[in-house]
Amino acid sequence: MATLDVPASHRDLLDADTAVLATVGPDGRPQLSAVWFLTEDGVIRISLNTSRQKVKNLRANPAVGFFVHDPEAPTRYLEVRGDAAIDDDPDYAFADKLGQKYSADLRSYDGDHQHRVVVTIEPVRVNAIDMLAG
Amino acid sequence: MATLDVPASHRDLLDADTAVLATVGPDGRPQLSAVWFLTEDGVIRISLNTSRQKVKNLRANPAVGFFVHDPEAPTRYLEVRGDAAIDDDPDYAFADKLGQKYSADLRSYDGDHQHRVVVTIEPVRVNAIDMLAG
């Protein structure tokens, strides 16, 4: 697994709170949502309930975008483009680890007979931005 | 132009500061960046320098995603999926209006002989979220 090549100026954002995940929907349009995430050894991972449309999108098309910004300075941000690798998380091993970051139990978000996967972002490109790129 | 159907609970986010814009790149992957935006009469518009990759992406594929969240409660957010309509802004008429929101002169961000367009988001779907959708 390639780790993220993030410049020191933006490395703190790998420990930020909420990120934005982009997938490509069946109609070809980007779909965006707020997600919790955990960076381990330079690899970004997300826990998703398999009932979510974004999991269906990623199974059909692994193209993924990830965005996290500095809440104090929203034009300082990290963008990662890549492909999603999806692994089952039947025992909530990763979900529990992620929950520790947020002091939350991810089981409480899930209905009966629901399942979780770990989405690992395999980076293709990383952009560390510190300006309004308009 | 269809205006956005945004529930009252999330309408304040239409006046928020920075948003995230998603386009689809030549490789089919989502590309995300922080953008300034202005909501006028329920329509979201963005000013972009035509030298930016995201303008090239939108000219090739109008599929667009827009995301804006509450900085105080990042899981309260508005997501808009739609198509981008692109119009020239040769006299900075829109860019100047947008600049007023941010007390900024967008000309100062542009090089000589650069041009701006107005990107108008024609909404196909609006999601007003108030939870972690993981």
Contacts between the chains, C-beta under 8 A, distances in Angstrom:
chain1	res1	chain2	res2	distance
A	17	B	74	6.4
A	18	B	69	7.5
A	18	B	74	3.9
A	18	B	75	6.5
A	18	B	132	8.0
A	20	B	20	5.3
A	20	B	32	6.6
A	20	B	67	5.6
A	22	B	22	5.0
A	22	B	30	3.7
A	22	B	32	5.7
A	22	B	65	6.4
A	23	B	30	7.2
A	24	B	24	6.6
A	24	B	28	7.0
A	24	B	29	7.9
A	24	B	30	6.2
A	25	B	81	7.3
A	27	B	63	7.7
A	27	B	124	7.8
A	28	B	24	7.0
A	28	B	61	7.5
A	28	B	63	5.4
A	29	B	24	7.9
A	29	B	63	4.2
A	29	B	64	7.1
A	29	B	65	6.5
A	29	B	81	4.8
A	29	B	82	7.4
A	29	B	83	7.9
A	29	B	124	7.0
A	30	B	22	3.7
A	30	B	23	7.2
A	30	B	24	6.3
A	30	B	30	4.6
A	30	B	63	6.5
A	30	B	64	7.0
A	30	B	65	3.4
A	30	B	81	7.1
A	31	B	65	6.4
A	31	B	79	7.4
A	31	B	81	6.4
A	32	B	20	6.6
A	32	B	22	5.7
A	32	B	32	7.9
A	32	B	65	4.7
A	32	B	66	7.6
A	32	B	67	4.1
A	32	B	79	5.1
A	33	B	67	7.9
A	33	B	77	7.9
A	33	B	79	6.6
A	33	B	129	7.2
A	33	B	133	5.1
A	34	B	67	8.0
A	34	B	69	6.2
A	34	B	74	5.8
A	34	B	75	5.3
A	34	B	77	5.4
A	34	B	129	7.2
A	34	B	132	6.6
A	34	B	133	7.0
A	35	B	132	7.4
A	35	B	133	7.7
A	35	B	134	5.6
A	36	B	132	6.2
A	36	B	134	5.8
A	46	B	134	7.2
A	47	B	134	6.0
A	48	B	134	5.8
A	49	B	134	6.5
A	52	B	133	6.6
A	52	B	134	7.5
A	61	B	28	7.5
A	63	B	27	7.8
A	63	B	28	5.3
A	63	B	29	4.2
A	63	B	30	6.4
A	64	B	29	7.1
A	64	B	30	7.0
A	65	B	22	6.5
A	65	B	29	6.5
A	65	B	30	3.5
A	65	B	31	6.4
A	65	B	32	4.7
A	66	B	32	7.6
A	67	B	20	5.6
A	67	B	32	4.1
A	67	B	33	7.9
A	67	B	34	8.0
A	69	B	18	7.6
A	69	B	34	6.2
A	71	B	71	5.4
A	71	B	74	7.5
A	74	B	17	6.3
A	74	B	18	3.9
A	74	B	34	5.8
A	74	B	71	7.5
A	75	B	18	6.6
A	75	B	34	5.3
A	77	B	33	7.9
A	77	B	34	5.4
A	79	B	31	7.4
A	79	B	32	5.1
A	79	B	33	6.6
A	81	B	25	7.3
A	81	B	29	4.8
A	81	B	30	7.2
A	81	B	31	6.4
A	82	B	29	7.4
A	83	B	29	7.9
A	106	B	134	7.3
A	109	B	132	7.0
A	109	B	134	6.7
A	124	B	27	7.8
A	124	B	29	7.0
A	129	B	33	7.2
A	129	B	34	7.2
A	132	B	34	6.6
A	132	B	35	7.5
A	132	B	36	6.2
A	132	B	109	6.9
A	133	B	33	5.2
A	133	B	34	7.1
A	133	B	35	7.8
A	133	B	52	6.6
A	134	B	35	5.5
A	134	B	36	5.8
A	134	B	46	7.1
A	134	B	47	6.0
A	134	B	48	5.7
A	134	B	49	6.5
A	134	B	52	7.5
A	134	B	106	7.3
A	134	B	109	6.8
